[in-house]
Amino acid sequence: MESKLKSVLVIWFLYSTIAIQVIGFNTPEKFTSETRKMLQLWKRKIDMNVGFQLRKLGIVHGRSAFNNATKCYGPLGCVEINEDWYGITRPVNDLPQEREIVNTQFHLYTKNAPGESFPLNISDHSSISEAGFDPSKPTKVIIHGFIDTGHVPWVKELVLALLKMGDFNVIAVDWGGGSAVMYSQAAANTRLVGLEVAFVIEYLIANHGAHVEDFHLIGHSLGSHISGYAGERLKHRGQGLLGRISGLDPAEPLFQSMPEFVRLDPDDAEFVDVIHTDAKSILMFGYGMEQPVGHVDFYPNGGTDQPGCSLLDLPVSMNSMVDPDRTADSVSRHLVACSHTRAINLYIESLNQDQSCFMVGHECPSYEEFQMGLCFSCGSQTQHCAPMGYRAIEYKHIVQAYERRNVKFYLETNKGPESFCQYHYLLELNLAQPSIAERWVQGFLKVNLYGSKSEILDNSLTPEPTLFEHGESYFFVLTSPHDIGWTTRVELGWEYQSELLNPQTYCLWSCNRGLYVQSLNLRGPLNGDPANGENNIESLRFVHGHEKNFLMSFPQDLGDVRIVNLHWEYDHELDPLNLTKVCVLLCSDHIYVRNITVAKVHTSQVNLVEGIKLPLRDDRTIICGDSKEKFADIQSGEWKLFYKPCITGPAGPTPLTSF
């Protein structure tokens, strides 16, 4: 506390000293009355922030001299600042500017005239209907962020995409007068704009028969938090919850790690979905939040640096001369906030009904585990998969049924601009363990996939030298902008790599540098339409007498697993490219299982370079069934319970019998 107090006092002393010198020791000839008024206002802001910081630290009690913390805006209501609005990530606060300065405006677009906007003037009751507002239709409200206005190209592009999708009232909010100021002031102005948005929605409900659940607010950056303030205001006014809020990379500075009333949160609407695309710290020039703030939070490419956002990918082409203003806007956004604005691009693409590729997120504890292929099971009710973007609303029933919030979903996307969607494939590499093989080898692994529709060539599975243990299984996530169709051929390329500073990796003379592969399994594409159940994992081939490894990820620690209930169903679906699996007449569709081994793999044991570090054999739990035989016979469509501890003998694990 002592160090924090010193910091607060030093800041207050320096700013106050400068302000007093500027205001008190300069003649009117040097400064106009307007300048002096601005400097006095600036000093009052410093006093207010230092006062609240001192009160938060317990140094000052009561209202004291630092009490200029409430500002009212007539019928909109009041904005108040207290010590609860301060934190480590929000050291300063400010009151919003005047309504006339922020100048919040609302522009209506309809399907009848998608390229033309009509200003909404709630002081003129008849103008709302004349503008084309229809309370029987859902209403989409687009809210821009810092520095932007309601007329920038991406707002118009989103308007057109929404109206192509359906017959909506689309309202674009323009608060450009309050967004093109210092960031701290713009962040403060969001509270006023939130009141403005809530006031207009409340007016449309009371005077035009609109319904609060029909409103869907789509906000980018600071616009995400404006949406949250509007939703919170309507709830406190007794209007109920907004139907939905979509946050497109909510702004981080002054909002990250703050209480829910300061920022967007799941209680601001019936359903809140968020896309994070620039979740680095502001110290690393990231503008978006890493913290999950919705019912569902999507992190494409891990939520940080987005593909196609390097300086080498400037969006300049031969068409630049056709619309130089749009090109200049695209270039400037690419240079300053490419990853931050990528959330907008992804959301707009999700509105394209003609695409066959779906951007589907997979629930996972972390991006690292997602990349390791640990999170590609959607579950029986697709509760672990959700479409990102406009169709995220399809996950709402899961949120309501299981009371879920802050669910993290991960996926990979392309750099665009034609399409950002990527087809996902999961490659399982099962290594053999012949006597001639080394216990482990290290090197680079590449793969070529050839399919009936397309191919993936020269794909590096290990960008860095990776250690592979023979007898183990490894998973890799592959992506492609095209659906490769049925896999017809797979080629692996292996190159042993030693490290100069690690003598254990030296492989000379009698050392065997080879990598011995037992089998490969390719699953996918894994981003089909969740609504049609297209993300179910394809059937796998099981070879009797061979081990099969599966990796499962759970949000909770299951502890010591002692009982496993296994279900088996033979895949009788006819595959013209694989007629060998057809089982009729003399064929048996049973599976014979000797035992089930369960090993716990912690997140700390998952490393993208070294693979998965499985526990030692003695740390694994081996469970057998209750059959007197040395195996369990499971018929197709049958469940089999494994619960007896096994003993390991020369013939392998067998059930432990008690007398």
C-alpha positions as CSV (number, residue, x, y, z in Angstrom):
1,M,0.0,0.0,0.0
2,E,2.9,2.4,0.8
3,S,4.3,2.1,-2.8
4,K,0.8,2.7,-4.3
5,L,0.3,5.7,-2.0
6,K,3.6,7.2,-3.1
7,S,2.7,6.7,-6.7
8,V,-0.7,8.4,-6.3
9,L,0.8,11.3,-4.4
10,V,3.7,11.8,-6.9
11,I,1.3,11.9,-9.8
12,W,-1.1,14.3,-8.0
13,F,1.8,16.6,-7.0
14,L,3.3,16.8,-10.5
15,Y,0.0,17.3,-12.4
16,S,-1.3,19.8,-9.8
17,T,2.0,21.7,-9.8
18,I,2.0,22.0,-13.6
19,A,-1.7,23.0,-13.6
20,I,-1.3,25.6,-10.9
21,Q,1.7,27.1,-12.6
22,V,-0.1,27.3,-16.0
23,I,-3.3,28.7,-14.5
24,G,-2.0,30.9,-11.7
25,F,1.2,32.4,-13.0
26,N,0.2,33.3,-16.6
27,T,-1.5,36.4,-17.6
28,P,-4.8,36.5,-19.6
29,E,-2.8,37.8,-22.5
30,K,-1.0,34.4,-22.8
31,F,-4.0,32.2,-22.4
32,T,-7.6,32.8,-23.6
33,S,-10.5,32.2,-21.2
34,E,-11.3,29.0,-23.1
35,T,-7.8,27.6,-22.5
36,R,-7.9,28.5,-18.9
37,K,-11.3,26.8,-18.5
38,M,-9.9,23.7,-20.1
39,L,-6.9,23.6,-17.8
40,Q,-9.0,24.1,-14.8
41,L,-11.2,21.2,-15.9
42,W,-8.1,19.1,-16.4
43,K,-6.9,19.9,-12.8
44,R,-10.3,19.0,-11.4
45,K,-10.1,15.6,-13.2
46,I,-6.7,14.9,-11.6
47,D,-8.0,15.9,-8.2
48,M,-11.0,13.6,-8.6
49,N,-8.9,10.6,-9.7
50,V,-6.3,11.0,-6.9
51,G,-9.1,11.5,-4.4
52,F,-10.8,8.3,-5.2
53,Q,-7.5,6.4,-5.3
54,L,-6.8,7.7,-1.8
55,R,-10.2,6.7,-0.6
56,K,-9.8,3.2,-2.2
57,L,-6.5,2.8,-0.3
58,G,-8.3,3.8,2.9
59,I,-6.3,7.0,3.3
60,V,-9.2,9.4,3.0
61,H,-12.7,8.7,4.2
62,G,-16.0,10.3,3.3
63,R,-16.7,12.6,0.4
64,S,-14.0,15.2,1.2
65,A,-13.1,17.7,-1.5
66,F,-12.9,15.2,-4.2
67,N,-16.7,14.9,-4.9
68,N,-17.2,16.0,-8.5
69,A,-18.1,12.5,-9.6
70,T,-21.7,12.6,-10.8
71,K,-23.1,13.9,-14.0
72,C,-26.8,13.8,-15.1
73,Y,-28.1,13.9,-18.6
74,G,-31.8,14.8,-18.2
75,P,-34.1,11.9,-19.3
76,L,-31.2,9.6,-19.9
77,G,-30.2,9.4,-16.3
78,C,-27.0,10.0,-14.4
79,V,-23.4,8.7,-14.5
80,E,-21.6,8.4,-11.2
81,I,-18.0,7.4,-10.4
82,N,-17.0,5.9,-7.1
83,E,-14.0,3.9,-5.9
84,D,-15.4,0.7,-7.2
85,W,-14.6,1.9,-10.7
86,Y,-10.9,1.9,-10.0
87,G,-8.5,-1.0,-10.2
88,I,-5.0,-1.9,-11.2
89,T,-6.0,-2.0,-14.9
90,R,-8.2,1.1,-14.5
91,P,-6.2,3.7,-12.6
92,V,-8.1,6.7,-14.1
93,N,-11.7,7.5,-14.7
94,D,-13.5,10.4,-16.3
95,L,-17.0,11.6,-16.6
96,P,-18.5,11.6,-20.2
97,Q,-18.6,14.7,-22.2
98,E,-21.8,16.7,-23.0
99,R,-24.4,15.1,-25.2
100,E,-24.0,17.9,-27.8
101,I,-20.3,17.0,-28.1
102,V,-20.7,13.2,-28.3
103,N,-23.6,13.8,-30.7
104,T,-24.9,10.2,-30.7
105,Q,-27.0,9.6,-33.8
106,F,-29.1,6.6,-35.0
107,H,-29.5,5.6,-38.7
108,L,-32.0,3.0,-39.8
109,Y,-31.4,0.7,-42.8
110,T,-34.1,-1.7,-44.1
111,K,-34.3,-4.5,-46.7
112,N,-36.4,-2.3,-49.0
113,A,-33.5,0.2,-49.3
114,P,-30.4,-1.4,-48.0
115,G,-28.1,1.2,-49.4
116,E,-29.9,4.2,-47.9
117,S,-30.1,5.3,-44.3
118,F,-32.8,7.2,-42.5
119,P,-32.1,9.1,-39.4
120,L,-34.2,8.2,-36.4
121,N,-35.5,11.2,-34.5
122,I,-37.3,10.0,-31.4
123,S,-38.6,13.6,-30.7
124,D,-40.7,13.2,-33.9
125,H,-43.0,10.2,-33.3
126,S,-44.2,9.9,-36.9
127,S,-40.7,10.0,-38.4
128,I,-39.9,6.5,-36.9
129,S,-42.6,4.8,-38.9
130,E,-41.9,6.9,-42.0
131,A,-38.2,5.8,-41.8
132,G,-39.4,2.2,-42.2
133,F,-39.0,0.8,-38.7
134,D,-41.2,-2.3,-38.3
135,P,-41.6,-3.5,-34.7
136,S,-42.6,-7.0,-35.9
137,K,-39.1,-7.6,-37.3
138,P,-35.9,-8.3,-35.3
139,T,-33.7,-5.3,-34.8
140,K,-29.9,-5.3,-35.2
141,V,-27.9,-2.4,-33.7
142,I,-24.3,-1.9,-34.9
143,I,-22.1,0.1,-32.5
144,H,-18.5,1.2,-33.6
145,G,-15.5,1.7,-31.3
146,F,-12.6,4.1,-30.8
147,I,-12.0,6.7,-33.5
148,D,-14.5,5.2,-35.9
149,T,-17.9,6.6,-36.9
150,G,-21.2,5.0,-38.0
151,H,-20.4,5.6,-41.6
152,V,-17.0,3.8,-42.0
153,P,-16.9,1.1,-44.7
154,W,-17.1,-1.9,-42.4
155,V,-20.3,-0.6,-40.8
156,K,-21.9,-0.4,-44.3
157,E,-20.6,-3.8,-45.2
158,L,-22.1,-5.4,-42.1
159,V,-25.4,-3.6,-42.7
160,L,-25.6,-5.1,-46.3
161,A,-24.6,-8.6,-45.0
162,L,-27.3,-8.5,-42.4
163,L,-30.0,-7.4,-44.8
164,K,-29.0,-10.0,-47.3
165,M,-29.3,-12.6,-44.5
166,G,-32.8,-11.6,-43.4
167,D,-35.5,-8.9,-43.2
168,F,-34.4,-6.9,-40.2
169,N,-34.4,-3.3,-38.9
170,V,-30.7,-2.5,-38.9
171,I,-29.7,0.6,-36.8
172,A,-26.1,2.0,-37.1
173,V,-25.1,4.1,-34.1
174,D,-22.8,7.0,-34.8
175,W,-21.0,8.5,-31.8
176,G,-18.0,9.8,-33.7
177,G,-18.1,13.1,-31.8
178,G,-17.2,11.2,-28.6
179,S,-14.9,8.5,-30.1
180,A,-12.3,10.7,-31.8
181,V,-10.8,12.0,-28.5
182,M,-8.2,10.8,-26.1
183,Y,-8.8,7.1,-25.3
184,S,-9.5,7.6,-21.6
185,Q,-12.2,10.2,-22.5
186,A,-13.6,7.9,-25.2
187,A,-13.8,5.1,-22.7
188,A,-15.7,7.4,-20.4
189,N,-18.1,8.5,-23.2
190,T,-19.1,4.9,-23.7
191,R,-21.3,5.2,-20.5
192,L,-23.2,8.1,-22.0
193,V,-23.6,6.3,-25.4
194,G,-24.9,3.2,-23.5
195,L,-27.6,5.4,-21.9
196,E,-28.5,6.9,-25.3
197,V,-28.9,3.4,-26.9
198,A,-31.0,2.2,-24.0
199,F,-33.1,5.3,-24.2
200,V,-33.9,4.8,-27.9
201,I,-34.7,1.1,-27.4
202,E,-36.9,1.9,-24.4
203,Y,-38.7,4.5,-26.6
204,L,-39.2,2.0,-29.4
205,I,-40.7,-0.5,-26.9
206,A,-43.0,2.0,-25.3
207,N,-44.2,3.9,-28.4
208,H,-43.9,1.5,-31.3
209,G,-44.6,-1.9,-29.9
210,A,-41.0,-3.3,-30.2
211,H,-39.9,-6.1,-27.8
212,V,-36.6,-6.0,-25.9
213,E,-35.8,-9.7,-26.7
214,D,-35.9,-8.8,-30.4
215,F,-32.9,-6.5,-30.1
216,H,-29.4,-7.8,-31.0
217,L,-26.6,-5.4,-30.4
218,I,-23.3,-5.9,-32.3
219,G,-20.4,-3.9,-30.9
220,H,-16.8,-3.6,-31.9
221,S,-14.0,-2.7,-29.4
222,L,-15.5,0.1,-27.2
223,G,-18.8,-0.6,-28.9
224,S,-18.9,-4.0,-27.1
225,H,-18.9,-2.3,-23.7
226,I,-21.5,0.2,-24.9
227,S,-23.7,-2.7,-25.7
228,G,-23.2,-4.0,-22.2
229,Y,-24.0,-0.7,-20.6
230,A,-27.2,-0.5,-22.7
231,G,-28.2,-4.0,-21.7
232,E,-27.5,-3.3,-18.0
233,R,-29.5,0.0,-18.1
234,L,-32.6,-1.7,-19.7
235,K,-32.5,-4.5,-17.1
236,H,-32.3,-2.0,-14.2
237,R,-35.2,0.0,-15.8
238,G,-37.4,-3.1,-15.7
239,Q,-37.5,-3.7,-19.4
240,G,-36.0,-7.2,-19.2
241,L,-32.9,-8.6,-21.0
242,L,-31.8,-7.8,-24.5
243,G,-32.1,-10.8,-26.8
244,R,-28.4,-10.9,-27.7
245,I,-25.1,-9.0,-27.7
246,S,-22.2,-9.9,-30.0
247,G,-18.9,-8.5,-28.8
248,L,-16.3,-8.1,-31.6
249,D,-12.9,-8.0,-29.8
250,P,-14.0,-5.9,-26.8
251,A,-11.5,-3.2,-25.9
252,E,-9.0,-4.1,-23.3
253,P,-7.5,-0.9,-21.9
254,L,-9.4,0.2,-18.8
255,F,-11.7,-2.8,-18.9
256,Q,-9.6,-5.9,-18.6
257,S,-10.0,-7.6,-15.1
258,M,-12.5,-5.1,-13.9
259,P,-15.9,-6.0,-12.2
260,E,-18.8,-6.9,-14.4
261,F,-20.6,-3.6,-14.1
262,V,-17.6,-1.8,-15.7
263,R,-17.5,-4.0,-18.8
264,L,-19.5,-6.4,-21.0
265,D,-20.6,-9.5,-19.2
266,P,-23.0,-12.5,-19.7
267,D,-25.7,-10.8,-17.6
268,D,-26.2,-8.0,-20.1
269,A,-28.3,-10.1,-22.5
270,E,-30.0,-13.4,-22.8
271,F,-27.1,-14.6,-24.9
272,V,-23.7,-12.9,-25.2
273,D,-21.2,-14.2,-27.7
274,V,-17.7,-12.8,-28.1
275,I,-14.9,-13.1,-30.7
276,H,-11.3,-12.4,-29.4
277,T,-8.8,-11.6,-32.2
278,D,-6.2,-9.2,-30.6
279,A,-5.9,-10.5,-27.0
280,K,-2.3,-9.5,-26.4
281,S,-1.6,-7.1,-23.6
282,I,-1.8,-3.4,-24.4
283,L,1.9,-3.3,-23.5
284,M,2.4,-5.6,-26.6
285,F,0.2,-3.3,-28.7
286,G,-2.9,-5.5,-28.3
287,Y,-6.2,-3.7,-28.1
288,G,-8.6,-6.6,-27.3
289,M,-9.5,-8.4,-24.1
290,E,-8.1,-11.9,-23.3
291,Q,-10.6,-12.4,-20.4
292,P,-13.7,-14.3,-21.4
293,V,-16.7,-12.0,-21.0
294,G,-19.6,-13.8,-22.7
295,H,-21.6,-16.9,-22.4
296,V,-19.3,-18.2,-25.2
297,D,-15.9,-16.8,-26.1
298,F,-14.2,-17.7,-29.4
299,Y,-10.4,-17.4,-29.8
300,P,-9.6,-17.9,-33.5
301,N,-5.9,-18.7,-33.9
302,G,-5.5,-18.5,-30.1
303,G,-7.1,-15.0,-30.1
304,T,-3.9,-13.0,-30.6
305,D,-1.9,-12.5,-33.8
306,Q,-4.1,-13.2,-36.8
307,P,-2.8,-14.7,-40.1
308,G,-2.4,-12.1,-42.9
309,C,-1.7,-9.2,-40.5
310,S,2.0,-8.8,-41.2
311,L,3.4,-5.8,-43.0
312,L,4.0,-8.1,-46.0
313,D,0.2,-8.6,-46.4
314,L,-0.9,-5.1,-47.1
315,P,-4.3,-5.1,-48.7
316,V,-3.3,-3.3,-51.9
317,S,-4.3,-4.6,-55.4
318,M,-5.0,-3.5,-58.9
319,N,-8.5,-2.5,-57.7
320,S,-7.1,0.1,-55.4
321,M,-7.7,2.9,-58.0
322,V,-11.4,2.0,-58.2
323,D,-12.1,3.1,-54.6
324,P,-9.0,4.9,-53.2
325,D,-10.8,6.0,-50.1
326,R,-11.7,2.4,-49.2
327,T,-8.2,1.3,-49.9
328,A,-6.7,4.0,-47.7
329,D,-9.0,2.9,-44.9
330,S,-8.1,-0.7,-45.3
331,V,-4.3,0.0,-45.4
332,S,-4.5,2.3,-42.3
333,R,-6.5,-0.3,-40.3
334,H,-4.1,-3.1,-41.4
335,L,-1.0,-1.1,-40.2
336,V,-2.6,-0.1,-36.9
337,A,-5.2,-2.6,-35.9
338,C,-5.3,-5.6,-38.3
339,S,-5.9,-8.2,-35.6
340,H,-8.3,-6.0,-33.7
341,T,-10.5,-5.5,-36.8
342,R,-10.3,-9.2,-37.8
343,A,-13.2,-10.0,-35.5
344,I,-15.4,-7.8,-37.8
345,N,-14.2,-9.6,-40.9
346,L,-15.0,-13.0,-39.4
347,Y,-18.4,-11.9,-38.3
348,I,-19.3,-10.6,-41.7
349,E,-18.1,-13.8,-43.3
350,S,-20.3,-15.8,-41.0
351,L,-23.3,-14.1,-42.5
352,N,-22.5,-15.7,-45.9
353,Q,-25.1,-18.3,-46.5
354,D,-23.5,-19.6,-49.7
355,Q,-20.4,-20.9,-48.1
356,S,-19.9,-24.6,-47.6
357,C,-17.1,-24.1,-44.9
358,F,-18.3,-23.4,-41.4
359,M,-16.2,-21.6,-38.8
360,V,-16.8,-24.0,-35.8
361,G,-15.1,-23.5,-32.5
362,H,-14.1,-26.5,-30.3
363,E,-14.3,-26.1,-26.5
364,C,-10.9,-26.5,-24.9
365,P,-9.1,-25.4,-21.8
366,S,-6.3,-23.8,-23.8
367,Y,-5.1,-23.1,-27.3
368,E,-2.1,-25.4,-26.7
369,E,-4.3,-28.4,-26.0
370,F,-6.4,-27.5,-29.0
371,Q,-3.3,-27.6,-31.2
372,M,-2.4,-31.0,-29.7
373,G,-5.7,-32.4,-30.9
374,L,-7.1,-33.0,-27.5
375,C,-10.5,-31.2,-28.0
376,F,-12.1,-32.5,-31.2
377,S,-15.1,-34.3,-29.7
378,C,-18.3,-32.3,-30.0
379,G,-20.3,-34.6,-27.6
380,S,-23.6,-36.3,-28.1
381,Q,-25.5,-33.0,-28.1
382,T,-22.7,-31.0,-29.8
383,Q,-22.3,-29.3,-26.4
384,H,-18.6,-29.0,-27.0
385,C,-18.8,-27.3,-30.4
386,A,-20.3,-24.0,-31.5
387,P,-20.4,-22.0,-34.7
388,M,-18.6,-18.7,-34.5
389,G,-20.2,-15.5,-35.6
390,Y,-23.8,-14.9,-36.4
391,R,-24.8,-18.5,-36.0
392,A,-23.4,-18.7,-32.5
393,I,-27.0,-18.2,-31.3
394,E,-27.5,-21.9,-32.1
395,Y,-25.6,-22.7,-28.9
396,K,-28.0,-20.7,-26.7
397,H,-30.0,-23.8,-25.8
398,I,-26.9,-25.5,-24.4
399,V,-26.1,-22.3,-22.4
400,Q,-29.6,-22.4,-20.9
401,A,-29.8,-26.1,-20.3
402,Y,-26.4,-26.3,-18.5
403,E,-26.2,-22.7,-17.2
404,R,-22.9,-22.2,-19.0
405,R,-20.9,-19.0,-19.2
406,N,-17.3,-18.0,-20.2
407,V,-17.0,-21.2,-22.4
408,K,-13.8,-20.9,-24.4
409,F,-13.8,-22.2,-28.0
410,Y,-10.8,-22.4,-30.3
411,L,-10.4,-22.8,-34.1
412,E,-8.0,-21.9,-36.9
413,T,-8.8,-19.4,-39.7
414,N,-7.2,-18.4,-42.9
415,K,-5.6,-15.0,-43.7
416,G,-8.3,-14.1,-46.3
417,P,-9.4,-11.9,-47.7
418,E,-11.5,-14.1,-50.1
419,S,-12.4,-16.5,-47.2
420,F,-11.2,-16.9,-43.6
421,C,-12.7,-20.3,-43.0
422,Q,-10.4,-23.3,-42.8
423,Y,-11.3,-27.0,-42.9
424,H,-9.9,-28.8,-39.9
425,Y,-8.4,-32.4,-39.9
426,L,-7.0,-34.4,-37.1
427,L,-4.1,-36.7,-37.9
428,E,-3.3,-39.5,-35.5
429,L,0.3,-40.9,-35.8
430,N,0.8,-44.3,-34.1
431,L,4.4,-45.2,-33.8
432,A,5.6,-48.8,-33.9
433,Q,8.2,-50.2,-31.5
434,P,10.3,-52.8,-33.4
435,S,13.5,-54.1,-31.8
436,I,15.7,-52.3,-34.3
437,A,14.2,-48.9,-33.4
438,E,15.7,-46.4,-30.9
439,R,13.6,-45.7,-27.9
440,W,13.2,-42.1,-29.2
441,V,14.3,-40.0,-32.1
442,Q,14.2,-36.3,-32.8
443,G,13.6,-34.4,-35.9
444,F,11.2,-32.8,-38.4
445,L,8.0,-34.4,-39.8
446,K,6.1,-33.3,-42.8
447,V,3.0,-34.7,-44.5
448,N,1.3,-34.6,-47.9
449,L,-2.4,-35.4,-48.0
450,Y,-4.1,-36.3,-51.3
451,G,-7.9,-36.4,-51.5
452,S,-10.6,-36.8,-54.0
453,K,-11.2,-33.0,-54.1
454,S,-8.0,-31.3,-53.1
455,E,-4.7,-31.9,-51.4
456,I,-2.5,-30.6,-48.6
457,L,1.1,-30.5,-49.6
458,D,4.4,-29.9,-47.7
459,N,2.6,-29.4,-44.4
460,S,5.1,-29.1,-41.6
461,L,3.8,-31.0,-38.6
462,T,6.8,-30.0,-36.5
463,P,8.1,-26.5,-37.2
464,E,10.8,-27.2,-34.5
465,P,12.8,-30.3,-33.8
466,T,10.4,-32.7,-32.0
467,L,11.1,-35.7,-29.9
468,F,9.1,-38.9,-30.8
469,E,9.0,-42.0,-28.6
470,H,8.4,-45.2,-30.4
471,G,5.3,-47.1,-29.3
472,E,3.4,-43.8,-28.5
473,S,0.7,-41.9,-30.3
474,Y,0.7,-38.3,-31.4
475,F,-2.0,-36.0,-32.7
476,F,-1.7,-33.1,-35.2
477,V,-4.2,-30.5,-36.3
478,L,-4.1,-29.8,-40.1
479,T,-6.0,-27.0,-41.8
480,S,-6.8,-26.3,-45.5
481,P,-8.9,-23.6,-47.2
482,H,-10.4,-26.4,-49.3
483,D,-12.2,-29.7,-48.4
484,I,-9.9,-32.4,-49.6
485,G,-12.7,-35.0,-49.8
486,W,-11.9,-38.7,-49.3
487,T,-8.3,-39.3,-48.5
488,T,-6.7,-41.4,-51.2
489,R,-3.0,-41.2,-50.1
490,V,-0.8,-40.0,-47.3
491,E,3.0,-39.3,-47.6
492,L,5.2,-38.7,-44.6
493,G,8.6,-37.0,-44.8
494,W,11.0,-37.5,-41.9
495,E,14.4,-35.9,-41.2
496,Y,16.4,-36.6,-38.1
497,Q,17.8,-33.5,-36.4
498,S,20.4,-33.4,-33.6
499,E,21.1,-30.4,-31.4
500,L,24.7,-29.1,-31.1
501,L,24.3,-28.3,-27.4
502,N,22.5,-31.6,-26.5
503,P,24.9,-34.5,-26.9
504,Q,22.0,-37.0,-26.2
505,T,20.6,-36.2,-29.6
506,Y,23.8,-37.1,-31.5
507,C,23.2,-40.2,-33.6
508,L,26.4,-41.7,-35.0
509,W,27.6,-45.0,-36.4
510,S,25.4,-47.7,-34.8
511,C,22.5,-45.3,-34.0
512,N,19.3,-45.8,-36.0
513,R,17.8,-42.5,-37.1
514,G,14.6,-44.0,-38.5
515,L,11.1,-43.3,-37.5
516,Y,8.9,-46.4,-37.4
517,V,5.2,-45.8,-38.0
518,Q,2.5,-48.4,-37.2
519,S,-0.5,-46.6,-38.6
520,L,-2.0,-43.2,-39.5
521,N,-5.6,-42.2,-38.9
522,L,-7.1,-39.0,-40.5
523,R,-10.4,-37.6,-39.2
524,G,-12.2,-34.7,-40.8
525,P,-13.2,-32.3,-41.8
526,L,-14.1,-31.5,-38.3
527,N,-15.9,-28.2,-38.9
528,G,-19.1,-29.3,-40.5
529,D,-22.5,-27.7,-39.8
530,P,-23.2,-28.4,-36.1
531,A,-26.9,-28.0,-36.7
532,N,-26.8,-31.1,-38.9
533,G,-24.5,-33.1,-36.7
534,E,-21.7,-32.9,-39.3
535,N,-19.0,-32.8,-36.7
536,N,-19.3,-36.4,-35.5
537,I,-16.0,-38.2,-35.7
538,E,-15.7,-40.6,-38.5
539,S,-15.5,-44.3,-37.7
540,L,-12.1,-45.9,-37.2
541,R,-10.5,-49.2,-38.1
542,F,-9.5,-51.4,-35.2
543,V,-7.1,-54.2,-35.6
544,H,-7.4,-57.0,-33.1
545,G,-4.2,-57.6,-31.2
546,H,-3.1,-54.0,-31.4
547,E,-3.4,-51.1,-28.9
548,K,-5.5,-48.1,-29.7
549,N,-4.9,-44.8,-27.9
550,F,-7.4,-42.0,-27.4
551,L,-6.9,-38.6,-25.9
552,M,-9.8,-37.0,-24.0
553,S,-10.0,-33.5,-22.4
554,F,-12.2,-32.5,-19.5
555,P,-12.6,-29.2,-17.6
556,Q,-12.5,-31.0,-14.2
557,D,-10.0,-33.5,-12.8
558,L,-11.8,-36.9,-12.7
559,G,-9.5,-38.3,-10.1
560,D,-8.6,-42.0,-10.2
561,V,-10.8,-43.7,-12.8
562,R,-11.9,-47.1,-11.6
563,I,-15.0,-47.8,-13.7
564,V,-15.3,-47.5,-17.5
565,N,-18.5,-48.2,-19.5
566,L,-17.6,-48.9,-23.1
567,H,-20.0,-48.8,-26.1
568,W,-19.2,-50.4,-29.4
569,E,-21.1,-50.0,-32.7
570,Y,-19.9,-51.4,-36.0
571,D,-20.0,-49.0,-38.9
572,H,-22.2,-50.7,-41.5
573,E,-22.5,-47.7,-43.7
574,L,-21.4,-48.4,-47.3
575,D,-18.3,-46.6,-48.4
576,P,-17.6,-47.0,-52.1
577,L,-13.9,-46.3,-51.5
578,N,-13.5,-48.8,-48.7
579,L,-15.5,-51.9,-49.5
580,T,-13.4,-54.0,-47.2
581,K,-15.3,-52.9,-44.1
582,V,-18.6,-54.4,-45.3
583,C,-19.6,-57.1,-42.8
584,V,-22.2,-59.7,-44.0
585,L,-22.8,-63.4,-43.6
586,L,-19.7,-65.1,-42.2
587,C,-18.2,-61.8,-40.8
588,S,-18.4,-60.9,-37.1
589,D,-19.2,-57.3,-36.1
590,H,-18.0,-57.9,-32.5
591,I,-15.0,-56.3,-31.0
592,Y,-12.8,-58.2,-28.5
593,V,-11.2,-56.0,-25.8
594,R,-8.6,-57.4,-23.4
595,N,-8.4,-54.4,-21.0
596,I,-8.6,-50.6,-20.8
597,T,-5.7,-48.5,-19.6
598,V,-6.4,-45.1,-18.2
599,A,-3.5,-42.6,-17.7
600,K,-3.9,-39.0,-16.5
601,V,-2.1,-36.4,-18.7
602,H,-1.9,-32.9,-17.1
603,T,-1.7,-29.7,-19.0
604,S,1.9,-29.3,-17.8
605,Q,2.7,-32.6,-19.6
606,V,1.5,-31.1,-23.0
607,N,4.2,-29.4,-25.0
608,L,3.9,-28.4,-28.6
609,V,7.6,-29.2,-29.3
610,E,8.0,-32.4,-27.3
611,G,4.6,-33.8,-27.7
612,I,2.6,-35.5,-24.9
613,K,4.6,-36.8,-21.9
614,L,2.6,-39.8,-20.8
615,P,3.1,-41.1,-17.2
616,L,5.2,-44.2,-16.5
617,R,3.5,-47.6,-16.9
618,D,3.3,-48.0,-13.1
619,D,1.2,-44.9,-12.8
620,R,-1.5,-46.1,-15.2
621,T,-4.7,-47.8,-14.1
622,I,-5.5,-51.0,-15.9
623,I,-9.1,-52.2,-15.8
624,C,-10.6,-55.5,-17.0
625,G,-14.1,-56.7,-17.5
626,D,-15.9,-59.4,-15.6
627,S,-15.5,-62.1,-18.2
628,K,-13.8,-65.4,-17.3
629,E,-12.0,-65.2,-20.6
630,K,-8.9,-63.0,-21.0
631,F,-11.0,-60.6,-23.1
632,A,-14.4,-59.0,-23.2
633,D,-16.7,-59.8,-26.2
634,I,-18.7,-56.7,-27.1
635,Q,-21.5,-57.0,-29.7
636,S,-22.4,-54.2,-32.0
637,G,-24.7,-51.7,-30.2
638,E,-23.8,-53.1,-26.7
639,W,-22.3,-51.5,-23.6
640,K,-19.7,-53.4,-21.6
641,L,-18.7,-52.5,-18.1
642,F,-15.0,-52.6,-17.1
643,Y,-14.4,-52.3,-13.3
644,K,-12.1,-55.1,-12.1
645,P,-8.5,-54.3,-11.4
646,C,-6.1,-56.3,-13.6
647,I,-3.0,-58.2,-12.7
648,T,-0.2,-58.4,-15.2
649,G,1.3,-61.7,-16.0
650,P,3.2,-63.4,-18.9
651,A,-0.1,-63.7,-20.9
652,G,-1.0,-60.0,-20.3
653,P,-3.4,-58.3,-17.9
654,T,-6.2,-60.6,-16.5
655,P,-9.0,-59.9,-14.0
656,L,-8.0,-60.1,-10.4
657,T,-10.2,-62.7,-8.7
658,S,-11.0,-62.5,-4.9
659,F,-11.9,-65.5,-2.7
